[in-house]
Amino acid sequence: MERPKRQWGDRQEARRIRDLDPVHQLMPYFLPKRCDAEVYMHEKVDVTNTLQYIKTQNELNPEHKMTLFHVVLAGMSKTIIHMPYLNRFISGKRFYERHEVSLSFVIKKQFTEKGEESLMILKTKEDTTLNEISRKVAEEVKGIRETGGNQLDRVLHFLVRFPRPVLTLFTTLLNILEYYGKMSKFLWEMDPYYSTVLLANLGSIKIGAPYHHLNNYGTNSIMVTIGEVHKELIPDKDGNLHLRDIMEMGITIDERIGDGYYFAKSIKILKHLLQNPKLLEFPFNEEVDYDD
């Protein structure tokens, strides 16, 4: 999709939304902070067939290992492309919609108590596919673990050398620049709190999917935690119980960017894609046929 011509009031990374109803226009004044407006949803996804799909793909391509997390990233990306309100944020009491879909997540360099963490930002487009995401993430993770970090890590290591008053002044200045939409491109391009979705793959460290708050800093409007896959007895439409592989997701959303119906439809699309990963083999802009 061609990026719309920039107008007065737009930002570098997003266009300003001007055709809002009065209720949404006033919400940033009654609920000025993102953490004032967070809504938490807990979802269970049957990934039995998905795990079999991943196993088959890895047998066909043994040189590359696809994971469930890769499928989640692809499913989130396709859902956001078809439900663009999810790519919105509020800053300076104004609504904006990003030009790109971006997903950020933590990479543990070593699975130890003192193992350092690095942050990766994945950007996807309308013609992106599951295979592209899987390979790109695998290569990036490998590179970070081999080199010890990325550009963001180097910036953070530089900042923490300053005394507290300097850091306080620096962060205050950042918040002022953000309020007026003047944040430096150098910073928002590599800052995970400026991404569409911030994810925590807690299943990789064998725990569940807890509630996670949003942050008032940055522009991130959606936080997702992914828990460890476990077995559950799930009834079918006839009431018969079957042992299935279940993945839990904790989803926190800034309620100001949409409404309950929009969020419910988005969750249905996401779960449908995660349970039918073959749909993610095709460009993400292809329509999703799901049971509404």
N, C-alpha and C positions, 0 to 999 in steps of 0.2 A: 504494500500500500504506500502510495506517495505521501510524504509528509506534508501537512497543510502549510500554506504560507504563513510565516510568523507575523503576528499582529501585536499592537501595543498592549502590554500587560502579560504577554506570554513569557515563558522562561526558556532557557536554552534546551532543557531536557523535556519540557512539557508545554502543552497549550492550556490556556485558561478556559474554564468551562463557564460560559455566560448564559446559557439557557436553562437555568435551574429554577425549580418551583420555590415559592417564598419560604416554605418550611426548611428546605435544605440551605437556602441562603442565610437564614438566621441561626442555624445550628452552631456554627463556629463562634457565635457571640454568646450563646447560652452554655455551650460546652466548648470552651476555648482550647482545652488541652486534649491531645489524643488519648491520654490515659483516662480522661473523664468519660470517654465515649466507647471504651472497648467492650466488645461482646465476645463471650467465649462459647465455642461449640465443641462437643466431643463426638467424634464419628468412628464407627467401626467399618472396616472394609474387608470383605472376603477376598483374599488374594491367593486362594488355592490354585486356581487356573493360571493366575499370573506367575506364580512360582514355577509351575510346569512350563510355561512359555519361556521364562528366563533360562531354565535348565536346558530346554531344547536349543535355544539360540546359542548358548555357551558350548553345547556339543557340536553345533554346526560351525562355530567360530572359536575354536579353542585358544587362539592367540589373543583373544580379547574377552574379558570377563564383564558381562552386563550384570547389574545388580538391581534389586528392588528400588533402591534410592534413585537410580537413573530413571526408572519408570515413573516414579513419583514426580521428579523434576519435569519430565516430558508431559505428564498429565496436567500438572499445574500450569505449564506454559500454554498448552492448547486451550485449557479452560479459560485462561485470562484473555487470550486472543479473541475468543468467542463471547466473552463477557467483559468488555472493556472497562466497566465501572470499577472492577477489581484493580485496575491499574491507575486509579485516581488517588489523590492525596490532598490534604488541606494545609496550606502554609500562609501565614499572614492573613488569616481569615478568608482566604480565597481558595476556590477549588481548581485543581489542575488535573490533567490526564497525560501520563507519560507517553513519549513517542516510541519507547522500547519496553519490552518485557524483560525484567531482570530478576534473577533469583540468587540470593546469597546464602552461604552456609559455612559452618566451621569445618576445618580440616585438622584433625589431630595428627601432629607430626609423629608422635610415638604414643602408643597406648599404655602410658604409665602415669602415675600420680603427678609427676613433675614434667610430663611431656607438654611442650609448648603447642599453642593453637595458632592456626593461620586462617584467614578468611578469604573465600573465593566468591567472585561475582560472575554469574553465568548470564549472558545476554542471548535471547533467542528471537527469531524472526518468524514471519508467517510461513516461510517455506522450510523451516527447520524440521527435522525428524528425530525420532527416538534414537536411531543409530548414531546420528551426528552428536547428540547430547551425550550419549554413553561414552563415545570415544573421546570427546573433548574433555569431559570431566575426569576420565581415567588418566589422560595424559597430563592434565593440570595437577591432579593430586600427586602423581608420580614425580612431577617436576618440583613441586613444593617440598616433598619429603626428601628429595635428593639434594636440592640446593639450600634447604633450610628456611625458605620464606619467599615472599613476593614484595612488590613495591609498597603495599600498605604496611607490611611488617617493618620495613625500613623507616617509613615515616613515623610510625608509632614509637619505635626505639629512639628516634631522634627527639621526639616531643617530650618523652618522660625524663629527659635529662634536665629540663628546666625546673626552677623552683615553683612552689605552689602559687604565689601571686601572679607569676607570668602565665602559668597554665590557666588560672582563673580568668585572667584578662583575655587570653586567646579564645577560650570557649565562649565567653560572653560576646566577643566580637563575631564569632561564627554564628551565634544565635541571632544577632542583629542582622547580619548579612542574609541569613536564611529568611527572616521575616519579610524582608524587602525583595526577596528573589534574586539576590546578588551573590549567592555562594559561588566560589571559584569552581570552574569545571574540573580543574585538577583534583579537587577534593571530592566533589560529589560523584565523579566517575569511579572512584576506587573505595568509596565509603559504603559498607553494607547497609547502613541505616538510611540510605537513599535508594534502596532497591524496592521492587514491587513486593516481593515476599522474602522474608527472612526465615530460613528453615533450620531446625535442629534435629539431626538424625540420631536420636537417642537409642534407637534400636541397635546401633552399632556398638554401644557400650552396655547392652543387655538390660535396659530399663524401660519403663512404660512411657506414656505420652502425657506429661503433666501440663497444667495451665502455665502459660508464659505471657507476661505483660507486654504491651507495646511500649514504645519510648517516645517522649515528647521531643527529643532531639531528632533531627533529620526529617524524612518524608515517608518512611516506611509505614504502611497502613495494615499489613497482614503479617502475622507471625504463625508459623506452623511447627508443631513438634510431632515427630514420628516415633512410635514406640516399637518395642521388640515384637516380632510375629510370634503368636502363640496359638494353641489349639483351643477350639470351643465347639460345643455341640450346638448346631444351628438347625432350627426346624425349617422344612420346606413348606410349600403351600398346602400340602396335605397333612401337615403336623408331624411328619416323620423326622427324627433327629439324625443329623449327619455330622461327623467330625471334620471341621474345616480349619484352614489356616487364616487367622484373623490379625489384621494390622490396625492398631488404634492411632487416631490422629487428633491432636489438640489444635484447634484453629481459633485464633484471636483476631478479630477484625474491628477496625474503626467504623462504627455503625453509621457515621455521618456520610460515608461515601456511597451508600446505597440504602436499600430497604430490605425487609425480611423476605419478601417474595424473590427478590433478585439474588440474595444470598442462598436461599433454599434451592433455587434452580441451578446456581453455580455448583453447589455441593453435589447435586444429582448428576450433573455432567462429569464432574471430577471422579466420582465413584464409578460411573459407567466406564470411563476411560481406563481407570486403574484395573478394572475387572476384565477389560477387553483390550489388552495392550497392542493387539495387531492394528487397531485404529491409529496408533501412534507411529506406525511405520510410514505413513503418508504425511505430506506437508500439513502443518498444523492449521492452515487456513481452510482445509476441507471441512465441510459441514459435519456436525455430530448428530447422528440419528439415535436418540435415546428415548426411553419411556418417560414422558412428563407426568 
